């Protein structure tokens, strides 16, 4: 089954064509990266896939259920999503732990597995040592990392990430990629991530979708194995 399937997607900004007849899919159990040079409408494609933008034509299908027949959960992090102000009262650890609480069950006691999941999420973005800091005391890049850690804590079926490693050093990026691959291969998650062409990610991703533009045409997808 496909968690995402896009066929013949074409998108315009006003009267300006941006994406033309785009086809792609993302399946459970795979880590897929979406690449392309600056201006390649990568974020536009993601937003159109999620229904945040309406394409001029084409079919976009996002699965209703996961491989176990339960409602599909989606974790989406757009570029530079973090915007906590200096008065935000929570600590890093408290915020990320909140991602482990089921909906409407805020007083559920977290298990040892929950705590281990939170620790791994914070370690994956290089923020475990800052777990007792107040969110409002962090830099913008650190807040972005905490948003990613909380997303991991919620444990979605489908991860959609828009350049999430901006500001991370090489070691932090590799730890993050390793966790994404583990989530896909060992836990059946689907991962779609917009990224720059970092050479280090190619050792972790299963497949690359690259937006390219031929002369006198708009951006289209080109698929390749990583």
C-alpha positions as CSV (number, residue, x, y, z in Angstrom):
1,X,0.0,0.0,0.0
2,X,1.0,3.6,-0.5
3,X,0.8,6.1,2.3
4,X,1.1,8.9,-0.2
5,X,0.3,8.7,-3.9
6,X,0.4,11.7,-6.2
7,X,-0.5,11.5,-9.9
8,X,-0.3,14.2,-12.6
9,X,-0.1,17.0,-10.1
10,X,0.1,20.5,-11.6
11,X,0.2,23.6,-9.5
12,X,0.1,27.4,-10.4
13,X,0.9,30.4,-8.3
14,X,-1.6,32.9,-9.8
15,X,-1.1,32.3,-13.5
16,X,2.5,31.1,-13.2
17,X,3.0,27.3,-13.6
18,X,5.3,25.9,-10.9
19,X,4.8,22.1,-10.9
20,X,3.9,20.1,-14.0
21,X,2.5,16.6,-14.1
22,X,4.3,15.4,-10.9
23,X,4.1,11.7,-9.9
24,X,5.4,10.2,-6.8
25,X,4.6,7.9,-3.9
26,X,5.8,7.0,-0.4
27,X,5.3,3.6,1.2
28,X,5.4,2.4,4.8
29,X,8.8,1.1,5.7
30,X,10.9,3.4,3.6
31,X,12.9,6.6,4.1
32,X,12.5,8.9,1.1
33,X,14.2,12.2,0.5
34,X,12.9,15.0,-1.7
35,X,15.7,17.1,-3.2
36,X,16.2,19.8,-5.8
37,X,18.0,23.1,-6.2
38,X,16.7,26.3,-4.5
39,X,13.4,27.4,-6.1
40,X,12.5,23.9,-7.1
41,X,9.1,24.1,-5.4
42,X,9.8,21.3,-2.9
43,X,7.9,22.9,-0.1
44,X,5.0,23.7,-2.5
45,X,4.8,20.1,-3.5
46,X,4.6,18.9,0.2
47,X,2.0,21.5,1.0
48,X,-0.1,20.5,-2.0
49,X,0.2,16.8,-1.0
50,X,-1.1,17.6,2.5
51,X,-4.0,19.6,1.1
52,X,-2.7,22.9,2.3
53,X,-2.5,24.2,-1.3
54,X,-5.0,23.2,-4.0
55,X,-3.4,22.0,-7.3
56,X,-4.7,23.0,-10.6
57,X,-5.1,19.4,-11.6
58,X,-4.0,15.9,-10.6
59,X,-4.8,13.3,-7.9
60,X,-3.5,13.3,-4.4
61,X,-4.1,10.4,-2.1
62,X,-3.1,10.1,1.5
63,X,-4.0,6.8,3.2
64,X,-6.7,6.8,5.8
65,X,-5.3,3.9,7.8
66,X,-1.9,2.4,8.6
67,X,-0.7,-1.1,7.9
68,X,-2.5,-2.3,11.0
69,X,-5.8,-0.9,9.9
70,X,-5.8,1.9,12.5
71,X,-6.3,5.6,11.6
72,X,-3.1,6.9,9.9
73,X,-1.3,9.5,12.0
74,X,0.8,12.2,10.3
75,X,3.6,14.2,11.8
76,X,4.5,17.3,9.8
77,X,7.3,19.8,10.5
78,X,7.5,22.7,8.1
79,X,10.6,24.9,7.8
80,X,11.5,26.8,11.0
81,X,8.3,26.0,12.8
82,X,9.4,26.7,16.3
83,X,8.2,30.1,17.7
84,X,8.1,29.7,21.5
85,X,8.6,33.1,23.2
86,X,10.9,33.8,26.2
87,X,8.1,33.4,28.7
88,X,7.2,29.8,27.6
89,X,7.0,28.0,30.9
90,X,7.8,24.4,30.0
91,X,11.2,22.7,30.1
92,X,12.6,20.9,27.1
93,X,11.9,17.5,28.8
94,X,8.3,18.5,29.8
95,X,7.5,19.6,26.2
96,X,8.9,16.5,24.6
97,X,7.2,14.2,27.2
98,X,3.9,15.8,26.3
99,X,4.1,14.1,22.9
100,X,3.8,10.7,24.6
101,X,0.4,11.4,26.2
102,X,-2.6,10.0,24.3
103,X,-5.2,12.5,23.1
104,X,-7.4,13.7,26.1
105,X,-5.4,11.6,28.6
106,X,-3.0,14.2,30.0
107,X,-2.8,12.5,33.4
108,X,-1.8,9.1,32.2
109,X,1.4,7.9,33.9
110,X,4.2,7.5,31.4
111,X,5.8,4.1,31.2
112,X,9.6,3.2,31.2
113,X,9.2,2.7,27.4
114,X,7.7,6.2,27.1
115,X,10.7,7.7,29.0
116,X,13.2,5.8,26.9
117,X,11.4,7.0,23.7
118,X,11.7,10.6,24.9
119,X,15.4,10.2,25.7
120,X,16.2,8.7,22.3
121,X,14.2,11.5,20.6
122,X,16.2,14.2,22.5
123,X,19.5,12.4,21.8
124,X,18.7,12.1,18.1
125,X,18.6,15.9,17.8
126,X,21.5,16.6,20.2
127,X,19.4,18.1,23.0
128,X,19.4,15.6,25.8
129,X,22.0,17.6,27.8
130,X,19.7,20.6,27.7
131,X,16.6,18.8,28.8
132,X,16.1,20.9,31.9
133,X,16.4,24.2,30.2
134,X,13.3,26.4,29.7
135,X,12.1,26.4,26.1
136,X,12.1,30.2,26.1
137,X,15.8,30.3,26.8
138,X,16.8,28.4,23.7
139,X,18.0,29.7,20.4
140,X,15.8,29.4,17.3
141,X,17.8,26.4,16.0
142,X,17.5,24.7,19.3
143,X,13.7,25.3,19.4
144,X,13.5,23.7,16.0
145,X,15.3,20.6,17.3
146,X,12.9,20.4,20.2
147,X,10.0,20.5,17.8
148,X,11.5,17.6,16.0
149,X,12.1,15.6,19.2
150,X,8.5,16.1,20.2
151,X,7.3,14.9,16.8
152,X,9.3,11.7,17.3
153,X,7.7,11.3,20.8
154,X,4.2,11.4,19.2
155,X,5.3,8.4,17.1
156,X,3.3,9.1,13.9
157,X,2.9,6.6,11.0
158,X,4.0,9.1,8.4
159,X,6.7,11.7,8.9
160,X,6.8,14.7,6.6
161,X,9.8,16.9,7.3
162,X,10.8,20.1,5.5
163,X,14.6,20.7,5.8
164,X,14.6,19.6,9.5
165,X,18.4,19.5,9.9
166,X,19.1,23.1,9.2
167,X,21.6,24.3,11.8
168,X,22.7,20.8,12.9
169,X,26.3,19.7,12.8
170,X,27.4,16.6,10.9
171,X,27.2,14.3,13.9
172,X,23.7,15.5,14.9
173,X,22.5,15.1,11.3
174,X,23.8,11.5,11.1
175,X,22.2,10.6,14.4
176,X,18.9,12.1,13.1
177,X,19.1,10.2,9.8
178,X,19.9,7.0,11.7
179,X,16.8,7.4,13.8
180,X,14.7,8.0,10.7
181,X,16.0,4.9,9.0
182,X,15.4,2.9,12.1
183,X,11.8,4.2,12.4
184,X,11.2,3.2,8.8
185,X,12.9,-0.2,8.6
186,X,12.2,-1.5,12.1
187,X,8.9,0.1,12.9
188,X,7.3,0.4,9.5
189,X,7.1,4.2,9.4
190,X,7.1,6.2,6.2
191,X,9.4,9.1,6.0
192,X,9.4,11.9,3.4
193,X,12.0,14.5,4.0
194,X,13.0,17.6,2.0
195,X,16.7,18.1,2.3
196,X,19.7,19.7,0.6
197,X,22.0,17.3,-1.2
198,X,24.1,16.4,1.8
199,X,26.3,13.5,0.8
200,X,26.0,11.9,4.3
201,X,22.2,11.3,4.0
202,X,22.6,9.0,1.0
203,X,23.9,6.2,3.2
204,X,20.6,6.2,5.1
205,X,17.8,7.0,2.6
206,X,16.2,4.3,0.6
207,X,15.1,6.4,-2.3
208,X,15.5,9.9,-3.7
209,X,12.9,12.0,-5.5
210,X,14.5,14.9,-7.2
211,X,12.6,17.9,-8.7
212,X,14.3,18.9,-12.0
213,X,13.3,21.2,-14.8
214,X,14.1,20.7,-18.4
215,X,14.4,23.7,-20.7
216,X,11.0,25.4,-21.3
217,X,9.2,23.2,-18.8
218,X,8.3,23.4,-15.1
219,X,9.6,21.3,-12.2
220,X,9.0,17.6,-12.4
221,X,9.9,14.6,-10.3
222,X,12.8,12.3,-11.2
223,X,13.1,9.1,-9.1
224,X,16.3,7.4,-8.2
225,X,17.6,4.9,-5.6
226,X,19.9,6.4,-2.9
